[in-house]
């Protein structure tokens, strides 16, 4: 028998606490709103990509198709920067290997989302992970740490980032032919500036941020000594190892 102070609705965790509901529109909307501070940064990043794509001779359709199907800003910029004059089979294999290498960080990023997605069916989880990028990953971790349990939060943030990334490449592409050398306008600095801005909310003081510090120093040293894109992998691995050994 239910006491007068307690109703059946009060014992329903989804109704009592919306953050504990699963795959709701409210969670989706909250995720989209949470990533709004990142929209200006990803807008500049997408426009820089569009400009570089135009300078590399891609058509607007090809540039948008790449953004819509790959949806990985760093990889797209890296691949464009190393795009060969003649697209041979060996060049295609090299591009695929480079893309896999640079995106290997998502193995570690995705693993941190296990608590949020644990127990959810694969038919929901894996399509959602297509929209996984750093901004909605960061905000979903913060959302979870505050008690939120709706996986739609990450999906909402990812869809917002996806739409921004694809559409904002258009003005960048249109301006590409008139820009000349993109580096003279500092467009090549958009990507590192964007990721530095993402790191700011992760800073918890020197003691709790050894991973960020070690990873950054390792990436800088690798780029200085060897060049190329190995600094992405070396920095990520060094940061992860430092974080493991500094885990409280």
MODELLER restraints for C-alpha pairs under 7 A, 6 or more apart:
rsr = mdl.restraints
at = mdl.atoms
rsr.add(forms.Gaussian(group=physical.xy_distance, feature=features.Distance(at['CA:9:A'], at['CA:15:A']), mean=6.51, stdev=0.5))
rsr.add(forms.Gaussian(group=physical.xy_distance, feature=features.Distance(at['CA:10:A'], at['CA:16:A']), mean=5.72, stdev=0.5))
rsr.add(forms.Gaussian(group=physical.xy_distance, feature=features.Distance(at['CA:13:A'], at['CA:20:A']), mean=6.57, stdev=0.5))
rsr.add(forms.Gaussian(group=physical.xy_distance, feature=features.Distance(at['CA:14:A'], at['CA:20:A']), mean=5.59, stdev=0.5))
rsr.add(forms.Gaussian(group=physical.xy_distance, feature=features.Distance(at['CA:14:A'], at['CA:21:A']), mean=4.42, stdev=0.5))
rsr.add(forms.Gaussian(group=physical.xy_distance, feature=features.Distance(at['CA:19:A'], at['CA:147:A']), mean=6.89, stdev=0.5))
rsr.add(forms.Gaussian(group=physical.xy_distance, feature=features.Distance(at['CA:19:A'], at['CA:148:A']), mean=4.44, stdev=0.5))
rsr.add(forms.Gaussian(group=physical.xy_distance, feature=features.Distance(at['CA:19:A'], at['CA:149:A']), mean=5.46, stdev=0.5))
rsr.add(forms.Gaussian(group=physical.xy_distance, feature=features.Distance(at['CA:19:A'], at['CA:150:A']), mean=5.95, stdev=0.5))
rsr.add(forms.Gaussian(group=physical.xy_distance, feature=features.Distance(at['CA:20:A'], at['CA:148:A']), mean=6.02, stdev=0.5))
rsr.add(forms.Gaussian(group=physical.xy_distance, feature=features.Distance(at['CA:20:A'], at['CA:149:A']), mean=4.72, stdev=0.5))
rsr.add(forms.Gaussian(group=physical.xy_distance, feature=features.Distance(at['CA:20:A'], at['CA:150:A']), mean=5.97, stdev=0.5))
rsr.add(forms.Gaussian(group=physical.xy_distance, feature=features.Distance(at['CA:21:A'], at['CA:149:A']), mean=6.75, stdev=0.5))
rsr.add(forms.Gaussian(group=physical.xy_distance, feature=features.Distance(at['CA:21:A'], at['CA:150:A']), mean=5.64, stdev=0.5))
rsr.add(forms.Gaussian(group=physical.xy_distance, feature=features.Distance(at['CA:22:A'], at['CA:149:A']), mean=6.99, stdev=0.5))
rsr.add(forms.Gaussian(group=physical.xy_distance, feature=features.Distance(at['CA:22:A'], at['CA:150:A']), mean=4.64, stdev=0.5))
rsr.add(forms.Gaussian(group=physical.xy_distance, feature=features.Distance(at['CA:22:A'], at['CA:151:A']), mean=6.43, stdev=0.5))
rsr.add(forms.Gaussian(group=physical.xy_distance, feature=features.Distance(at['CA:23:A'], at['CA:150:A']), mean=5.69, stdev=0.5))
rsr.add(forms.Gaussian(group=physical.xy_distance, feature=features.Distance(at['CA:23:A'], at['CA:151:A']), mean=5.82, stdev=0.5))
rsr.add(forms.Gaussian(group=physical.xy_distance, feature=features.Distance(at['CA:23:A'], at['CA:152:A']), mean=4.66, stdev=0.5))
rsr.add(forms.Gaussian(group=physical.xy_distance, feature=features.Distance(at['CA:24:A'], at['CA:152:A']), mean=6.23, stdev=0.5))
rsr.add(forms.Gaussian(group=physical.xy_distance, feature=features.Distance(at['CA:27:A'], at['CA:150:A']), mean=5.88, stdev=0.5))
rsr.add(forms.Gaussian(group=physical.xy_distance, feature=features.Distance(at['CA:27:A'], at['CA:152:A']), mean=5.29, stdev=0.5))
rsr.add(forms.Gaussian(group=physical.xy_distance, feature=features.Distance(at['CA:27:A'], at['CA:153:A']), mean=4.64, stdev=0.5))
rsr.add(forms.Gaussian(group=physical.xy_distance, feature=features.Distance(at['CA:28:A'], at['CA:152:A']), mean=4.70, stdev=0.5))
rsr.add(forms.Gaussian(group=physical.xy_distance, feature=features.Distance(at['CA:28:A'], at['CA:153:A']), mean=4.64, stdev=0.5))
rsr.add(forms.Gaussian(group=physical.xy_distance, feature=features.Distance(at['CA:28:A'], at['CA:155:A']), mean=6.25, stdev=0.5))
rsr.add(forms.Gaussian(group=physical.xy_distance, feature=features.Distance(at['CA:28:A'], at['CA:156:A']), mean=4.13, stdev=0.5))
rsr.add(forms.Gaussian(group=physical.xy_distance, feature=features.Distance(at['CA:29:A'], at['CA:156:A']), mean=5.92, stdev=0.5))
rsr.add(forms.Gaussian(group=physical.xy_distance, feature=features.Distance(at['CA:30:A'], at['CA:153:A']), mean=6.22, stdev=0.5))
rsr.add(forms.Gaussian(group=physical.xy_distance, feature=features.Distance(at['CA:31:A'], at['CA:153:A']), mean=4.17, stdev=0.5))
rsr.add(forms.Gaussian(group=physical.xy_distance, feature=features.Distance(at['CA:31:A'], at['CA:154:A']), mean=5.83, stdev=0.5))
rsr.add(forms.Gaussian(group=physical.xy_distance, feature=features.Distance(at['CA:31:A'], at['CA:156:A']), mean=4.72, stdev=0.5))
rsr.add(forms.Gaussian(group=physical.xy_distance, feature=features.Distance(at['CA:31:A'], at['CA:157:A']), mean=4.46, stdev=0.5))
rsr.add(forms.Gaussian(group=physical.xy_distance, feature=features.Distance(at['CA:32:A'], at['CA:156:A']), mean=4.64, stdev=0.5))
rsr.add(forms.Gaussian(group=physical.xy_distance, feature=features.Distance(at['CA:32:A'], at['CA:157:A']), mean=4.12, stdev=0.5))
rsr.add(forms.Gaussian(group=physical.xy_distance, feature=features.Distance(at['CA:32:A'], at['CA:160:A']), mean=5.56, stdev=0.5))
rsr.add(forms.Gaussian(group=physical.xy_distance, feature=features.Distance(at['CA:34:A'], at['CA:139:A']), mean=6.61, stdev=0.5))
rsr.add(forms.Gaussian(group=physical.xy_distance, feature=features.Distance(at['CA:34:A'], at['CA:157:A']), mean=6.98, stdev=0.5))
rsr.add(forms.Gaussian(group=physical.xy_distance, feature=features.Distance(at['CA:35:A'], at['CA:135:A']), mean=6.40, stdev=0.5))
rsr.add(forms.Gaussian(group=physical.xy_distance, feature=features.Distance(at['CA:35:A'], at['CA:136:A']), mean=6.24, stdev=0.5))
rsr.add(forms.Gaussian(group=physical.xy_distance, feature=features.Distance(at['CA:35:A'], at['CA:139:A']), mean=6.91, stdev=0.5))
rsr.add(forms.Gaussian(group=physical.xy_distance, feature=features.Distance(at['CA:35:A'], at['CA:157:A']), mean=5.74, stdev=0.5))
rsr.add(forms.Gaussian(group=physical.xy_distance, feature=features.Distance(at['CA:38:A'], at['CA:135:A']), mean=6.76, stdev=0.5))
rsr.add(forms.Gaussian(group=physical.xy_distance, feature=features.Distance(at['CA:41:A'], at['CA:194:A']), mean=5.60, stdev=0.5))
rsr.add(forms.Gaussian(group=physical.xy_distance, feature=features.Distance(at['CA:42:A'], at['CA:165:A']), mean=6.56, stdev=0.5))
rsr.add(forms.Gaussian(group=physical.xy_distance, feature=features.Distance(at['CA:43:A'], at['CA:164:A']), mean=6.47, stdev=0.5))
rsr.add(forms.Gaussian(group=physical.xy_distance, feature=features.Distance(at['CA:43:A'], at['CA:165:A']), mean=6.62, stdev=0.5))
rsr.add(forms.Gaussian(group=physical.xy_distance, feature=features.Distance(at['CA:43:A'], at['CA:168:A']), mean=5.77, stdev=0.5))
rsr.add(forms.Gaussian(group=physical.xy_distance, feature=features.Distance(at['CA:44:A'], at['CA:190:A']), mean=6.65, stdev=0.5))
rsr.add(forms.Gaussian(group=physical.xy_distance, feature=features.Distance(at['CA:45:A'], at['CA:190:A']), mean=5.74, stdev=0.5))
rsr.add(forms.Gaussian(group=physical.xy_distance, feature=features.Distance(at['CA:45:A'], at['CA:191:A']), mean=5.94, stdev=0.5))
rsr.add(forms.Gaussian(group=physical.xy_distance, feature=features.Distance(at['CA:46:A'], at['CA:165:A']), mean=5.33, stdev=0.5))
rsr.add(forms.Gaussian(group=physical.xy_distance, feature=features.Distance(at['CA:46:A'], at['CA:168:A']), mean=5.54, stdev=0.5))
rsr.add(forms.Gaussian(group=physical.xy_distance, feature=features.Distance(at['CA:46:A'], at['CA:169:A']), mean=4.82, stdev=0.5))
rsr.add(forms.Gaussian(group=physical.xy_distance, feature=features.Distance(at['CA:47:A'], at['CA:168:A']), mean=5.69, stdev=0.5))
rsr.add(forms.Gaussian(group=physical.xy_distance, feature=features.Distance(at['CA:47:A'], at['CA:169:A']), mean=4.68, stdev=0.5))
rsr.add(forms.Gaussian(group=physical.xy_distance, feature=features.Distance(at['CA:47:A'], at['CA:171:A']), mean=6.36, stdev=0.5))
rsr.add(forms.Gaussian(group=physical.xy_distance, feature=features.Distance(at['CA:47:A'], at['CA:172:A']), mean=3.90, stdev=0.5))
rsr.add(forms.Gaussian(group=physical.xy_distance, feature=features.Distance(at['CA:47:A'], at['CA:173:A']), mean=6.98, stdev=0.5))
rsr.add(forms.Gaussian(group=physical.xy_distance, feature=features.Distance(at['CA:48:A'], at['CA:172:A']), mean=6.01, stdev=0.5))
rsr.add(forms.Gaussian(group=physical.xy_distance, feature=features.Distance(at['CA:48:A'], at['CA:187:A']), mean=5.86, stdev=0.5))
rsr.add(forms.Gaussian(group=physical.xy_distance, feature=features.Distance(at['CA:49:A'], at['CA:77:A']), mean=6.36, stdev=0.5))
rsr.add(forms.Gaussian(group=physical.xy_distance, feature=features.Distance(at['CA:49:A'], at['CA:169:A']), mean=6.43, stdev=0.5))
rsr.add(forms.Gaussian(group=physical.xy_distance, feature=features.Distance(at['CA:50:A'], at['CA:63:A']), mean=6.88, stdev=0.5))
rsr.add(forms.Gaussian(group=physical.xy_distance, feature=features.Distance(at['CA:50:A'], at['CA:169:A']), mean=4.47, stdev=0.5))
rsr.add(forms.Gaussian(group=physical.xy_distance, feature=features.Distance(at['CA:50:A'], at['CA:170:A']), mean=6.33, stdev=0.5))
rsr.add(forms.Gaussian(group=physical.xy_distance, feature=features.Distance(at['CA:50:A'], at['CA:172:A']), mean=4.48, stdev=0.5))
rsr.add(forms.Gaussian(group=physical.xy_distance, feature=features.Distance(at['CA:50:A'], at['CA:173:A']), mean=4.08, stdev=0.5))
rsr.add(forms.Gaussian(group=physical.xy_distance, feature=features.Distance(at['CA:51:A'], at['CA:172:A']), mean=4.70, stdev=0.5))
rsr.add(forms.Gaussian(group=physical.xy_distance, feature=features.Distance(at['CA:51:A'], at['CA:173:A']), mean=4.59, stdev=0.5))
rsr.add(forms.Gaussian(group=physical.xy_distance, feature=features.Distance(at['CA:51:A'], at['CA:175:A']), mean=6.43, stdev=0.5))
rsr.add(forms.Gaussian(group=physical.xy_distance, feature=features.Distance(at['CA:51:A'], at['CA:176:A']), mean=4.10, stdev=0.5))
rsr.add(forms.Gaussian(group=physical.xy_distance, feature=features.Distance(at['CA:52:A'], at['CA:176:A']), mean=6.81, stdev=0.5))
rsr.add(forms.Gaussian(group=physical.xy_distance, feature=features.Distance(at['CA:53:A'], at['CA:63:A']), mean=6.20, stdev=0.5))
rsr.add(forms.Gaussian(group=physical.xy_distance, feature=features.Distance(at['CA:53:A'], at['CA:80:A']), mean=6.93, stdev=0.5))
rsr.add(forms.Gaussian(group=physical.xy_distance, feature=features.Distance(at['CA:53:A'], at['CA:173:A']), mean=6.77, stdev=0.5))
rsr.add(forms.Gaussian(group=physical.xy_distance, feature=features.Distance(at['CA:54:A'], at['CA:173:A']), mean=5.36, stdev=0.5))
rsr.add(forms.Gaussian(group=physical.xy_distance, feature=features.Distance(at['CA:54:A'], at['CA:176:A']), mean=5.36, stdev=0.5))
rsr.add(forms.Gaussian(group=physical.xy_distance, feature=features.Distance(at['CA:54:A'], at['CA:177:A']), mean=6.55, stdev=0.5))
rsr.add(forms.Gaussian(group=physical.xy_distance, feature=features.Distance(at['CA:55:A'], at['CA:176:A']), mean=6.12, stdev=0.5))
rsr.add(forms.Gaussian(group=physical.xy_distance, feature=features.Distance(at['CA:55:A'], at['CA:177:A']), mean=6.55, stdev=0.5))
rsr.add(forms.Gaussian(group=physical.xy_distance, feature=features.Distance(at['CA:60:A'], at['CA:173:A']), mean=6.87, stdev=0.5))
rsr.add(forms.Gaussian(group=physical.xy_distance, feature=features.Distance(at['CA:64:A'], at['CA:166:A']), mean=6.24, stdev=0.5))
rsr.add(forms.Gaussian(group=physical.xy_distance, feature=features.Distance(at['CA:67:A'], at['CA:166:A']), mean=5.64, stdev=0.5))
rsr.add(forms.Gaussian(group=physical.xy_distance, feature=features.Distance(at['CA:68:A'], at['CA:166:A']), mean=6.13, stdev=0.5))
rsr.add(forms.Gaussian(group=physical.xy_distance, feature=features.Distance(at['CA:75:A'], at['CA:99:A']), mean=5.67, stdev=0.5))
rsr.add(forms.Gaussian(group=physical.xy_distance, feature=features.Distance(at['CA:75:A'], at['CA:102:A']), mean=6.41, stdev=0.5))
rsr.add(forms.Gaussian(group=physical.xy_distance, feature=features.Distance(at['CA:79:A'], at['CA:95:A']), mean=6.49, stdev=0.5))
rsr.add(forms.Gaussian(group=physical.xy_distance, feature=features.Distance(at['CA:84:A'], at['CA:91:A']), mean=7.00, stdev=0.5))
rsr.add(forms.Gaussian(group=physical.xy_distance, feature=features.Distance(at['CA:102:A'], at['CA:232:A']), mean=6.56, stdev=0.5))
rsr.add(forms.Gaussian(group=physical.xy_distance, feature=features.Distance(at['CA:102:A'], at['CA:233:A']), mean=6.70, stdev=0.5))
rsr.add(forms.Gaussian(group=physical.xy_distance, feature=features.Distance(at['CA:105:A'], at['CA:236:A']), mean=6.78, stdev=0.5))
rsr.add(forms.Gaussian(group=physical.xy_distance, feature=features.Distance(at['CA:116:A'], at['CA:144:A']), mean=6.93, stdev=0.5))
rsr.add(forms.Gaussian(group=physical.xy_distance, feature=features.Distance(at['CA:116:A'], at['CA:149:A']), mean=6.14, stdev=0.5))
rsr.add(forms.Gaussian(group=physical.xy_distance, feature=features.Distance(at['CA:116:A'], at['CA:151:A']), mean=6.13, stdev=0.5))
rsr.add(forms.Gaussian(group=physical.xy_distance, feature=features.Distance(at['CA:117:A'], at['CA:125:A']), mean=6.87, stdev=0.5))
rsr.add(forms.Gaussian(group=physical.xy_distance, feature=features.Distance(at['CA:117:A'], at['CA:151:A']), mean=6.22, stdev=0.5))
rsr.add(forms.Gaussian(group=physical.xy_distance, feature=features.Distance(at['CA:128:A'], at['CA:155:A']), mean=5.70, stdev=0.5))
rsr.add(forms.Gaussian(group=physical.xy_distance, feature=features.Distance(at['CA:131:A'], at['CA:155:A']), mean=6.65, stdev=0.5))
rsr.add(forms.Gaussian(group=physical.xy_distance, feature=features.Distance(at['CA:131:A'], at['CA:158:A']), mean=4.60, stdev=0.5))
rsr.add(forms.Gaussian(group=physical.xy_distance, feature=features.Distance(at['CA:131:A'], at['CA:159:A']), mean=6.36, stdev=0.5))
rsr.add(forms.Gaussian(group=physical.xy_distance, feature=features.Distance(at['CA:131:A'], at['CA:162:A']), mean=6.89, stdev=0.5))
rsr.add(forms.Gaussian(group=physical.xy_distance, feature=features.Distance(at['CA:132:A'], at['CA:158:A']), mean=5.90, stdev=0.5))
rsr.add(forms.Gaussian(group=physical.xy_distance, feature=features.Distance(at['CA:133:A'], at['CA:158:A']), mean=6.80, stdev=0.5))
rsr.add(forms.Gaussian(group=physical.xy_distance, feature=features.Distance(at['CA:136:A'], at['CA:154:A']), mean=5.74, stdev=0.5))
rsr.add(forms.Gaussian(group=physical.xy_distance, feature=features.Distance(at['CA:136:A'], at['CA:157:A']), mean=5.00, stdev=0.5))
rsr.add(forms.Gaussian(group=physical.xy_distance, feature=features.Distance(at['CA:136:A'], at['CA:158:A']), mean=5.75, stdev=0.5))
rsr.add(forms.Gaussian(group=physical.xy_distance, feature=features.Distance(at['CA:137:A'], at['CA:154:A']), mean=6.80, stdev=0.5))
rsr.add(forms.Gaussian(group=physical.xy_distance, feature=features.Distance(at['CA:140:A'], at['CA:153:A']), mean=6.63, stdev=0.5))
rsr.add(forms.Gaussian(group=physical.xy_distance, feature=features.Distance(at['CA:140:A'], at['CA:154:A']), mean=5.63, stdev=0.5))
rsr.add(forms.Gaussian(group=physical.xy_distance, feature=features.Distance(at['CA:182:A'], at['CA:188:A']), mean=6.99, stdev=0.5))
rsr.add(forms.Gaussian(group=physical.xy_distance, feature=features.Distance(at['CA:203:A'], at['CA:209:A']), mean=6.17, stdev=0.5))
rsr.add(forms.Gaussian(group=physical.xy_distance, feature=features.Distance(at['CA:210:A'], at['CA:242:A']), mean=6.24, stdev=0.5))
rsr.add(forms.Gaussian(group=physical.xy_distance, feature=features.Distance(at['CA:210:A'], at['CA:243:A']), mean=6.33, stdev=0.5))
rsr.add(forms.Gaussian(group=physical.xy_distance, feature=features.Distance(at['CA:211:A'], at['CA:239:A']), mean=4.15, stdev=0.5))
rsr.add(forms.Gaussian(group=physical.xy_distance, feature=features.Distance(at['CA:211:A'], at['CA:240:A']), mean=6.09, stdev=0.5))
rsr.add(forms.Gaussian(group=physical.xy_distance, feature=features.Distance(at['CA:211:A'], at['CA:242:A']), mean=4.96, stdev=0.5))
rsr.add(forms.Gaussian(group=physical.xy_distance, feature=features.Distance(at['CA:211:A'], at['CA:243:A']), mean=4.58, stdev=0.5))
rsr.add(forms.Gaussian(group=physical.xy_distance, feature=features.Distance(at['CA:212:A'], at['CA:239:A']), mean=5.90, stdev=0.5))
rsr.add(forms.Gaussian(group=physical.xy_distance, feature=features.Distance(at['CA:214:A'], at['CA:238:A']), mean=6.40, stdev=0.5))
rsr.add(forms.Gaussian(group=physical.xy_distance, feature=features.Distance(at['CA:214:A'], at['CA:239:A']), mean=5.47, stdev=0.5))
rsr.add(forms.Gaussian(group=physical.xy_distance, feature=features.Distance(at['CA:214:A'], at['CA:242:A']), mean=6.64, stdev=0.5))
rsr.add(forms.Gaussian(group=physical.xy_distance, feature=features.Distance(at['CA:215:A'], at['CA:235:A']), mean=4.30, stdev=0.5))
rsr.add(forms.Gaussian(group=physical.xy_distance, feature=features.Distance(at['CA:215:A'], at['CA:236:A']), mean=5.92, stdev=0.5))
rsr.add(forms.Gaussian(group=physical.xy_distance, feature=features.Distance(at['CA:215:A'], at['CA:238:A']), mean=5.12, stdev=0.5))
rsr.add(forms.Gaussian(group=physical.xy_distance, feature=features.Distance(at['CA:215:A'], at['CA:239:A']), mean=3.88, stdev=0.5))
rsr.add(forms.Gaussian(group=physical.xy_distance, feature=features.Distance(at['CA:216:A'], at['CA:235:A']), mean=6.06, stdev=0.5))
rsr.add(forms.Gaussian(group=physical.xy_distance, feature=features.Distance(at['CA:218:A'], at['CA:234:A']), mean=6.53, stdev=0.5))
rsr.add(forms.Gaussian(group=physical.xy_distance, feature=features.Distance(at['CA:218:A'], at['CA:235:A']), mean=5.10, stdev=0.5))
rsr.add(forms.Gaussian(group=physical.xy_distance, feature=features.Distance(at['CA:218:A'], at['CA:238:A']), mean=6.61, stdev=0.5))
rsr.add(forms.Gaussian(group=physical.xy_distance, feature=features.Distance(at['CA:219:A'], at['CA:231:A']), mean=4.41, stdev=0.5))
rsr.add(forms.Gaussian(group=physical.xy_distance, feature=features.Distance(at['CA:219:A'], at['CA:232:A']), mean=6.37, stdev=0.5))
rsr.add(forms.Gaussian(group=physical.xy_distance, feature=features.Distance(at['CA:219:A'], at['CA:234:A']), mean=6.07, stdev=0.5))
rsr.add(forms.Gaussian(group=physical.xy_distance, feature=features.Distance(at['CA:219:A'], at['CA:235:A']), mean=4.25, stdev=0.5))
rsr.add(forms.Gaussian(group=physical.xy_distance, feature=features.Distance(at['CA:220:A'], at['CA:231:A']), mean=6.97, stdev=0.5))
rsr.add(forms.Gaussian(group=physical.xy_distance, feature=features.Distance(at['CA:222:A'], at['CA:230:A']), mean=6.96, stdev=0.5))
rsr.add(forms.Gaussian(group=physical.xy_distance, feature=features.Distance(at['CA:222:A'], at['CA:231:A']), mean=5.10, stdev=0.5))
rsr.add(forms.Gaussian(group=physical.xy_distance, feature=features.Distance(at['CA:223:A'], at['CA:231:A']), mean=5.36, stdev=0.5))
